[in-house]
Amino acid sequence: MIKGFRTRLKNGEKLLGTMVTLPTASTAEILADAGFDWLFIDGEHGPLATSDILSILQAVSHRVACIVRVPICDEAEIKKVLDLGAQGVIVPQVNTADQAADVVRFSRYAPEGARGVGLARAHGYGFKFADYVANANDEVIVVVQAEHKIAVDNIQSITSVPGIDCVLLGPYDLSASYGKMGQISDPEVLAGISRVTAACQSAGIPLGYFGVSAEAVAPYAAQGYTLLVAGVDVLFLGAGARRTLKEMQEA
């Protein structure tokens, strides 16, 4: 883990990240070298298996914060990626305060939670156990995603749950929950986002946002969102390849 990264988040520093979906450590190394503050390791969609996440963390987690999105709010899934050495977890489809409380409980050691205790990479395979356990509750980041209209309806109670470090908007799933797939600028969807924004800012909880480009993220940065995710590794690869091919064809 990168010590102090959670403090930077809680202090309102703008933290710029991008999404990793390809199951290769080399991809993560390239993006880390690009200078991002953090990497969104997507274990929900795409092919990333536990072994792939481990390889990515082994390659870059000592020099860039790596926050892993787990597939579901599940104790075993959360415990596993934290034990691998992730900076924190992003949990999708957190729609109620009870679910948010579960995320915190699974992510924090007692007395703040009930995270299981084991020996793994995060603990230096036992050699750094005492240091990790002493600092994990201060350093591990807990991010819940608000990406359904039910979460919008319950956002006041979700933001009241102690231990939530950030609420990350999932605009595409949110639009789908309103029956408006991909229409992220629809007035009803924007109203839902505004409701989440207001609740989090009132509660002093940092906000995050994913967009396919820097342009898509910019309006939310202007509103005070600080945990920002722009682009996806596969989109970078595809866009670069198409641009080069077009340049060759026009040469």
C-alpha positions in Angstrom: 0.0 0.0 0.0 0.9 3.6 -0.5 0.9 5.2 3.0 -0.9 8.5 3.2 -3.1 8.0 0.2 -6.3 7.7 2.2 -5.3 10.9 4.0 -4.9 12.7 0.7 -8.4 11.5 -0.3 -10.0 12.6 3.0 -8.2 16.0 2.7 -9.9 16.7 -0.6 -6.9 16.3 -2.9 -7.8 15.7 -6.5 -6.6 12.1 -7.3 -6.5 11.2 -11.0 -6.8 7.6 -12.0 -7.7 5.3 -14.9 -9.2 1.8 -15.3 -7.2 -1.4 -15.7 -9.2 -4.3 -17.3 -6.6 -6.3 -19.2 -5.1 -9.3 -17.3 -1.4 -8.3 -17.8 0.9 -6.6 -15.3 2.6 -4.8 -18.2 -0.5 -2.8 -18.9 -0.6 -1.6 -15.3 3.1 -0.8 -15.4 2.6 1.4 -18.5 -0.2 3.3 -16.8 1.7 3.7 -13.6 4.7 5.1 -15.6 2.2 7.5 -17.2 1.9 9.2 -13.8 -1.6 8.5 -12.6 -2.2 8.9 -8.9 -4.1 5.6 -8.7 -5.3 2.7 -10.7 -8.9 1.4 -10.7 -8.4 -2.4 -11.0 -11.6 -3.8 -12.4 -12.4 -7.2 -10.9 -16.1 -6.9 -11.6 -16.2 -6.8 -15.4 -13.8 -8.4 -17.8 -11.3 -11.3 -17.4 -9.3 -10.4 -14.3 -8.9 -13.4 -12.0 -7.3 -13.4 -8.6 -4.0 -14.4 -10.0 -4.1 -11.5 -12.5 -4.9 -9.0 -9.7 -2.0 -10.4 -7.7 0.4 -10.0 -10.6 -0.8 -6.4 -11.1 -0.3 -5.6 -7.5 3.1 -7.2 -7.3 4.1 -5.1 -10.3 2.9 -1.6 -9.3 1.2 -1.4 -5.9 4.5 -0.1 -4.3 4.5 3.0 -6.6 0.9 3.8 -7.4 -2.2 3.2 -5.3 -4.3 0.3 -6.6 -7.9 0.2 -5.6 -9.7 -3.0 -6.7 -13.3 -3.2 -7.6 -14.7 -6.5 -6.4 -17.6 -8.3 -8.2 -20.1 -8.0 -5.4 -20.4 -7.0 -1.8 -19.0 -10.2 -0.4 -16.8 -10.8 2.6 -14.6 -13.4 0.9 -14.1 -11.2 -2.2 -13.2 -8.1 -0.1 -10.9 -9.9 2.3 -9.1 -11.6 -0.6 -8.1 -8.5 -2.5 -7.1 -6.6 0.6 -5.0 -9.5 1.7 -3.3 -9.4 -1.7 -2.2 -5.8 -0.9 -4.8 -3.6 -2.5 -4.9 0.0 -1.4 -8.7 -0.4 -0.9 -11.9 -1.7 -2.4 -14.6 -0.4 -4.7 -17.8 -2.2 -4.2 -20.5 -2.0 -6.8 -24.3 -1.7 -6.4 -24.3 -0.5 -2.8 -28.0 0.5 -2.6 -28.7 0.5 1.2 -27.1 1.6 4.4 -27.0 -2.0 5.5 -25.0 -2.9 2.5 -22.7 0.0 3.1 -22.2 -1.1 6.7 -21.3 -4.6 5.5 -18.6 -3.2 3.2 -17.0 -1.3 6.1 -17.3 -4.3 8.4 -15.6 -6.6 5.8 -12.8 -4.1 5.2 -11.8 -3.0 8.7 -10.1 -5.0 11.4 -11.8 -5.0 14.9 -12.9 -2.9 16.6 -13.9 -0.9 13.6 -15.0 -4.0 11.7 -14.7 -7.7 11.5 -12.2 -8.3 8.7 -10.7 -11.8 9.0 -7.1 -12.1 9.9 -4.7 -14.1 7.8 -1.2 -14.2 6.5 -0.8 -13.0 2.9 1.1 -10.6 0.6 -0.3 -7.6 2.4 1.3 -8.8 5.6 4.6 -9.5 4.0 3.7 -13.2 4.2 3.9 -12.8 8.0 7.1 -10.9 8.3 5.3 -7.5 8.4 2.1 -8.7 10.1 2.2 -6.5 13.1 2.9 -3.3 11.1 0.2 -4.0 8.5 -2.5 -4.9 11.1 -1.6 -1.8 13.1 -2.0 0.5 10.1 -4.5 -1.1 7.8 -7.6 0.6 9.3 -5.9 4.0 8.7 -4.7 3.2 5.2 -7.3 1.0 3.5 -9.8 2.9 1.4 -13.5 1.9 1.3 -15.4 3.1 -1.7 -19.0 2.3 -2.4 -20.6 2.9 -5.7 -23.9 4.7 -6.1 -25.1 3.4 -9.5 -28.8 2.6 -9.0 -31.9 4.7 -8.4 -32.4 2.7 -5.2 -29.0 4.0 -4.0 -30.1 7.6 -4.9 -33.3 7.1 -2.8 -31.2 5.8 0.1 -28.2 8.1 -0.2 -28.9 10.0 3.0 -28.7 6.8 5.1 -25.8 5.5 3.1 -23.7 8.6 3.8 -24.5 8.3 7.5 -22.6 5.0 7.7 -19.3 5.4 9.6 -16.2 4.3 7.7 -17.2 5.1 4.1 -14.3 7.0 2.6 -15.8 7.8 -0.8 -19.0 7.4 -2.9 -18.2 6.8 -6.6 -20.9 7.5 -9.2 -21.5 4.8 -11.8 -23.3 6.9 -14.4 -23.9 4.1 -17.0 -25.5 1.7 -14.5 -27.4 4.5 -12.9 -28.9 5.5 -16.3 -29.9 1.9 -16.9 -31.7 1.7 -13.6 -33.9 4.6 -14.7 -34.6 2.7 -18.0 -32.4 5.1 -19.9 -29.3 3.0 -20.8 -26.3 5.2 -21.7 -28.3 8.4 -21.5 -26.1 9.9 -18.8 -27.1 13.5 -19.6 -30.8 12.7 -19.2 -32.5 15.2 -16.8 -33.8 12.4 -14.5 -30.3 10.8 -14.4 -28.7 14.1 -13.7 -31.2 14.9 -11.0 -30.2 11.6 -9.3 -26.5 12.5 -9.6 -27.2 15.9 -8.1 -29.0 14.3 -5.2 -26.0 12.1 -4.5 -23.7 15.0 -4.8 -25.6 17.1 -2.4 -25.9 14.3 0.2 -22.2 13.5 0.1 -21.0 17.0 0.2 -23.3 17.7 3.2 -21.9 14.7 5.0 -18.3 15.6 4.1 -17.7 12.4 2.1 -15.5 12.6 -1.0 -17.0 11.9 -4.3 -15.7 9.9 -7.2 -16.7 9.7 -10.9 -15.9 7.5 -13.9 -15.9 8.8 -17.4 -14.6 7.4 -20.7 -12.5 10.6 -21.2 -11.1 13.5 -19.4 -13.8 15.7 -21.0 -16.5 13.5 -19.5 -15.0 13.8 -16.0 -14.2 17.5 -16.1 -17.8 18.8 -15.2 -17.7 16.6 -12.1 -14.2 17.8 -11.1 -15.6 21.3 -11.3 -18.4 20.3 -8.8 -15.8 19.1 -6.3 -15.5 15.4 -7.1 -11.9 14.4 -6.3 -11.5 10.6 -6.9 -11.5 10.8 -10.7 -11.3 8.0 -13.2 -10.9 8.7 -16.9 -10.4 6.2 -19.6 -9.9 2.5 -19.8 -6.8 0.6 -20.9 -8.6 -1.1 -23.9 -9.9 2.3 -25.1 -6.4 3.8 -25.0 -5.1 0.9 -27.0 -7.9 1.0 -29.6 -7.9 4.8 -30.0 -4.1 4.9 -30.4 -4.2 2.1 -32.9 -7.0 3.7 -35.0 -5.2 7.1 -34.9 -1.9 5.6 -36.1 -3.6 3.6 -38.9 -5.5 6.7 -40.1 -2.2 8.6 -40.1 -0.6 5.9 -42.2 -3.4 5.7 -44.6 -3.3 9.5 -45.1 0.5 9.7 -45.4 
